[in-house]
Amino acid sequence: ESVSVGEEMESAGAADAEFPFPSWITLETVQDAAVRIKPWAHVTPVLTCSALDALAGRSLFFKCENLQKVGAFKFRGATNAVMKLTEEEAAKGVVTHSSGNHAAALALAAQLRKIPAYIVMPIDAPPVKRRAVEGYGAKVIDAPNVESRQPIADKVTMETGATFVHPYNNADVIAGQGTLALELLQQAPHLDAIITPVGGGGMLSGVTIAATGLKSDILIFAAEPKGADDAFQSKQAGRFIPQAGAKTIADGLKTSLGSLTWPVVRDKVTSVITVSEQEIKTAMRLVWERMKLVIEPSAAVPLAAVLSDDFRGHYPQVKSIGIVFSGGNVDLDQWSW
């Protein structure tokens, strides 16, 4: 997966037949991933909040991946990918490009396996994120801009022989993210639906494959900012439409879908619901105030969707819904303490 997914997808254009459903990612591969990551990953709690149930008019069950290691679900996929490498592959290390939670997740997973990690980060990445990655022992390599990240990662791969682990367009990463749905359906087996945020779609895809594999009639929804709505646009059009000029407080959701994740959204996700910046901020504040949980803006997006008029008036059959709080990494340096 050494090509830039966005470029690969754009060059394919509207020829959607080029994006077959990734049938090799199954409930079984997610169950295998759960066994593989069990020694390392937390089983995160599922919490409820009667005040938010009342606002939503439904029973809400929050899967708290903000309490996962590195503060985000990304640790699951990164750990599955790293622990699955052969000894020979692992010795050469892993490489990725990310300025966010995947960078920290891969760095920690590599540290746990005692192998090198090379993380290509934009030069303007928040200092708090860079410190986190370096704190896990990874080597950070500067990219002058977003466009240069993939070529620099390719160069590192060539020079070191390290394995490139894409943040979301990677079958082992997708299977790892899906493990949260296995836990959620053990913790709350009666759910009628699950809603997750969608950026690149790795977690949404893993959750969809795992949850529908366990419970064929469960509905899967995706939630997305209106300012970064490529999944919504693509779902409406029935063909892949790349992200253009994303602008949102939910910085984890600015990426385009990938060639493995778009077909899952296209074929298996019930609906993509978009929300405004104000709705995201309101939902985030509600969680901080009512649940006393630190979540990042991206994690507030699915709650914002469930509280939106678009959702509230529809889907009367959805009495109880699982909501994935994807992460809790907020840059507290921006606050005046």
N, C-alpha and C positions, 0 to 999 in steps of 0.2 A: 504494500500500500504506500509506495513512495511517491506517487503522483499527487498533486494537489486535487482533492476531491472536487472542489468547486470548478476548477478548470476542466477536469475530466467530464463532469456532469454538463457544463455549459457547451462543451464541444459536441456532446451527444444531442444537445438541443431537445427538440420535442419528440425525438424518436424513442418513445417510452418503452417499446419492446426491448430496448437494450438494458432495461432494469428489471430483470426477473426477480421474483420473490426469493429471498435467501433461505431456501428450504433446508439448507444444511445447519441452520441455527434452529434448534428444536427444544421442546421441554426437557428432553434428556440432556442436551448440552448445557442447559441452565442448571439442571440438577447436578451434573458433574462439576460445574463451576462452584456450586454451593459446598460440595465436599472439599474441593481444592482450597477455597478461601476460608473455610471454617476455623482453622487455627489462628487466623490473623484478623478477620473482620468482626466487628460487633454485630450482634443481633439487636437491631435498634427497636426502641419501644414504639407502640402505637398508642397515641393519646386521644382523648376526646375533650370536647368543650361545649357545655350545654348552651352557653351564650351564642356561640357560633352556629350550633344546630338551629337555634331559634331564628337567627338571621337568614339561614339558608332554607329553612323549611324542610330539612332532611337531617338524617343522622350522618355525621362526618367522622371519619376515622383517619387520623393523621399519622402517616409513617414518617418517623423523625430521623431522616438521614442527615440532618444538621448535627446529630449526635454521633455520626459515624466517625471513624478515624479520618484525619485531615479535615473534618467538618463537612464532608460531602459524600454522596453516593459514589463518586468517581473512584474511591478507594477499592470498591468491589471489582470493577472491570480491570483496573490497572493491576490489581493483585492476581486476578485470574490469568491475565496475559503473561505476567512475569513468572508466576509459579508454574506455568505450563511449558516454559522454554526447556529445551534439553540442556544438560550441563554444558555442552559445547557452545550452544547459542548463548546461554546465560553468561558465560565467562567473558564474552565480548561486550556485554552490557545492553542497555536499551536507550533509545533516543526518541524524543517527540518534540513537537512545537506546541506551546500552550502558555498563556499568561494567567491561566486560572486554576481551577481546582484539579484538573487532570495533571498539571505539572507537579503539584505537591503530592498527588496520589501516586504517580509513577515513581517519583523520587523516594517516597517512603517504602513502596513495594520493593524497589531495587535495594534499598538499604537493608530491608528485612532478609532479602536473599543474599546480601553481601556482594552485590555486583555493581558495576558502574552505571550511572544514569547521566545522560547528556540532555539538557533541556534548553531548547531554543526559545528565547523570550524576547518580545519587542522591547526596545530600549526604554520606552515610556511606560512599561508595565508598573503597576503600583509597587512601591518599595516594600510594602508589607508582604506582597506575594513572592517577590524575589527572595526576601529574607527567609520565608517559610521553606522555599525549595532548597536554598543553600543550607538551611538548618538540618535538612534530611540528608545532607552529604552529596547532593547532585552538583554537577558542573553546569553552570549557567552560561550559555553562549548568546551574545547580543545579536538581535536582528534589527537593522535600522528602521524597518517598517514591516507591516503585515505581509506584503507581497514577497518579501525576501525570506520569510520563515521556512518555507518548504525547500527552496534551493539550498539553504544553509543546513537544514536537517539532512538533506540528501548527501551533502558533502561530508558531514559527520559520519553518516552510515558508510560511505565509501572508505573513509580514512580508518575507521575503527572496527568495521564489521558488526557494529551494534545493530540490534533489531529495532526497526521503526514501529512504534506502537501508536497508531492514530487515536486521537481523543474519542472518536465515536464510530468511524467507518471501519471497524475491525471486529470480526466475528467473536473473538475471545473476550473483547471488551464488552460487546453487546450482551453476551451470555452472562458475564459477571454482573452487569447492572441488573439483569433480570432476576438475580437471586433475591432482590428486595421484595419482589412480588410473591415468591415462594413463602417468605416469612410473613408477609402481609396477609396472605390467604390462610395461613395457619393461625395467625393472631385474630383475624376477623373473617371467618369462613363464609359468612352470610352476605358479603358485599354484592350489590347489584352492578357496581361499576367501579372503575379506578380512573383517576385523572392525574396526569403528570405534566410538568412543563415540557416544552419542546424547543431545542436549539438545533443541535446536530442530529438529534433523534436516537442516540445510542441507548439511553435509558428507556425512552418510550418504546423502542423496538423490543428490547429485552423483556420489559414488563408485559408488553402485548403478547409476545410468543409464550412466555411462562404462564400468564394468567389465563389466556384462552386455551392453553394446553391442559390446564387443571380444571377449568370451568368454562365449557364451550359457549354458554349463553351470557357470560359477563360482557358488559360494554366497556370499551376503552375510549377515553376522551383525552385530547391534548389541549394544552392551554398555552397561548402565545401572546406576546405584546403586539399591539397594533403597529408599533414602530419597527417590528422585525418579523413580518408575517409571511415568510416564504412558505411555511407548511400549510397555512390557511389558503394562500393563493394557489399553491400546487394542488391541494385537495379539491378546491372549487373547480379548477380548470381540468383536473384529471391528467395533468402532465407536470413534469418537474419545472418549476420556475425558480431560478436562483435568487438568493437574498441580494438586495441592492440597497446600499446606504442605510443600514440598520441604525436606528436611533432610539435607545431605550435605557432606562435606569437598570434594567435586568441584564447586566453585562454578560451573564453566562448563556444568554439565549440569542446572541447576535449571529451565530454561524448558520450556514446553509445546511440543509439535509444532505446526506451522502448517498452513494449508489446502493448501499446495503439498507439504509434506513428509509429512504423515500418509498420503496415498494411496500414496506410494512405499513406506513401511514396510508398509502394509496389503497391497500387491499384489506386492512384489518382494523383500522382506527375508525370509530363511529363518526366522530366529528372533531374539528379543530375550532376552538373558541378563542376569540381575540379580546384583549382587554386594554384599556387606556392606561397611561402613566399614572393618572390620579387613582384609578381603581387598584393598581398595584401598590401604591403607597398606602392607601387606606387599608388594604388587606394586611400588609406588613405591620402596620401600626396596631391593628386589631389583635394580631398574634402576639406581638410584644406585650400589649396591655392586658389582654384577657388570658393568654396561655403562659405568659412569662417565659417565652422561648425566643432565643435569638435566631431569626432566619434572615437570609439575604433576599434581595428583591426578587431574584429568579424563583425562589421557593414560594413566594407569595402569589405568583401568577395563577397557579391552579385554584387557590382559594378565591382569588378575585374572579375567576371564571365562574365558579360555582355560585358566587353571590351576585353575578351579573344578571340583568333582565333576560339576556339571551338564553341563559341556562335555567333560571328559576321557573319560567313559564312553560318549560318543555320537559320531556322525559319523566312523566308522572310515575312511570314504573320504577324509577331509580329512587328507592326509599333510603338506601344507605350507600355511601360512596367513600372509597379510600382516596385520600389526597396525599401525594408525596411531597413532603418538605425536603427539597433536593439538597439544600446546604445552608450553612450558617456563617459563611465567611464574609463579614462586613468590615470595611476598612475604618476602624475606630480612630485612626490618626486624624481623620477629617473632622472629628468632633472636638468641641472645646470643653475639656474636662475641668 
